[in-house]
């Protein structure tokens, strides 16, 4: 892509699970966290080279696809269609965004941002790993979310 000498974009598909790391699916979360880190490193390297190729991390929300498990085959309430994700991706790349966090109709962008911020706070504040899902931290997490969504 670099040798062709024209603009291009690399889009890697991550997941909110690779950012907020919910318990229960460690292999998936680990893989998506690796995609995030790899894409961040790639984007930085391309910027340093002043390349015409950019890298972006697509983080779709709940997306209804042929792989979805809807018993009746119908789009569940809250899910986005692939076309909506693609439209968001194209607009975000055009805007020069690296992180393309797609909302869905189940979780607001503000709630996504607060969950991501809380997860980073586990490290910064030396809270227990995955404190968002720890019963001892439930009230503090809920108060934090309420404060960020008012």
C-alpha positions in Angstrom: 0.0 0.0 0.0 2.9 2.4 0.8 4.6 1.6 -2.5 1.5 2.6 -4.6 2.0 6.2 -3.6 -1.6 7.1 -3.2 -4.0 7.5 -0.2 -5.3 4.4 1.4 -6.8 3.3 4.7 -6.4 0.2 6.8 -9.5 -0.5 9.0 -9.1 -3.1 11.7 -12.2 -4.3 13.6 -11.9 -4.2 17.3 -14.6 -4.5 20.0 -15.7 -2.6 23.1 -14.8 -5.9 24.9 -11.2 -5.2 23.9 -11.3 -1.9 25.6 -13.5 -2.4 28.7 -12.6 -6.1 29.1 -15.8 -7.6 30.6 -15.3 -10.9 32.3 -16.5 -14.2 30.8 -14.9 -14.2 27.4 -11.2 -13.9 28.0 -10.0 -15.2 24.7 -12.2 -12.8 22.7 -11.3 -9.8 24.9 -7.6 -10.6 24.7 -7.7 -10.9 20.9 -9.6 -7.6 20.5 -7.3 -5.9 23.0 -4.4 -7.0 20.8 -6.1 -5.7 17.7 -6.5 -2.3 19.4 -2.8 -2.2 20.4 -1.6 -3.4 17.0 -3.7 -0.8 15.2 -2.6 2.0 17.5 1.1 1.1 16.8 0.4 0.9 13.1 -1.3 4.3 13.0 1.5 5.8 14.9 4.2 4.3 12.6 2.3 5.5 9.4 2.1 9.0 10.8 5.8 9.0 11.7 6.6 8.0 8.1 4.2 10.7 6.8 2.5 8.0 4.7 -0.5 8.6 2.6 -2.0 5.4 4.2 -3.8 5.7 7.5 -4.9 3.1 10.0 -8.2 3.2 12.0 -9.8 1.1 14.7 -13.4 0.2 14.0 -15.3 -0.6 17.2 -18.8 -1.5 16.2 -21.6 -1.6 18.8 -24.2 -4.3 18.7 -24.6 -5.1 15.0 -27.2 -7.5 13.5 -25.6 -9.7 10.8 -26.1 -13.1 9.3 -24.0 -14.4 12.2 -26.4 -12.9 14.8 -28.4 -15.3 16.9 -31.9 -13.8 16.5 -34.3 -16.8 16.8 -36.7 -15.3 14.3 -34.0 -13.9 12.0 -35.3 -10.4 12.6 -33.2 -7.4 13.6 -33.4 -7.1 17.4 -34.3 -3.8 18.9 -31.2 -1.9 19.7 -28.9 -3.5 17.1 -27.5 -1.7 14.1 -27.4 -3.0 10.6 -24.0 -3.4 8.9 -24.9 -0.6 6.5 -25.2 1.8 9.5 -21.8 0.7 10.8 -20.2 1.2 7.4 -21.7 4.6 7.0 -20.3 5.6 10.4 -16.9 4.2 9.5 -16.7 6.1 6.2 -17.7 9.4 7.8 -15.3 8.9 10.6 -12.4 8.0 8.3 -13.3 11.1 6.2 -13.1 13.1 9.4 -9.7 11.7 10.2 -10.8 9.8 13.3 -8.7 6.9 14.5 -11.1 5.4 17.1 -14.4 4.7 15.3 -16.6 3.8 18.3 -20.0 3.0 16.8 -22.9 3.4 19.1 -26.0 1.3 18.8 -29.5 1.9 19.8 -29.0 0.0 23.1 -26.1 2.0 24.6 -25.6 5.8 24.2 -22.3 7.2 23.2 -22.1 8.9 26.6 -22.5 5.6 28.4 -19.9 4.0 26.1 -17.5 6.8 27.0 -18.2 6.5 30.7 -17.6 2.8 30.7 -14.3 3.2 28.8 -13.3 6.0 31.3 -14.1 3.8 34.3 -12.1 0.9 32.9 -9.0 3.2 32.5 -9.6 4.3 36.1 -9.1 0.8 37.3 -5.4 1.2 36.4 -5.0 4.9 37.3 -6.7 4.5 40.7 -5.3 1.0 41.4 -8.8 -0.4 41.8 -9.4 -4.2 41.7 -9.2 -5.7 38.2 -12.5 -5.4 36.4 -14.0 -3.4 39.3 -17.1 -2.5 37.2 -18.3 -6.1 37.7 -17.3 -6.4 41.4 -20.2 -6.3 43.8 -18.2 -4.2 46.3 -17.8 -1.5 43.6 -21.4 -1.6 42.2 -22.6 1.6 44.0 -19.5 3.6 43.1 -19.7 2.5 39.5 -23.4 3.4 39.2 -22.8 6.8 40.9 -20.0 7.4 38.4 -22.2 6.5 35.4 -25.0 8.7 36.7 -22.6 11.6 37.1 -21.3 11.2 33.6 -24.8 10.9 32.0 -26.5 13.8 33.6 
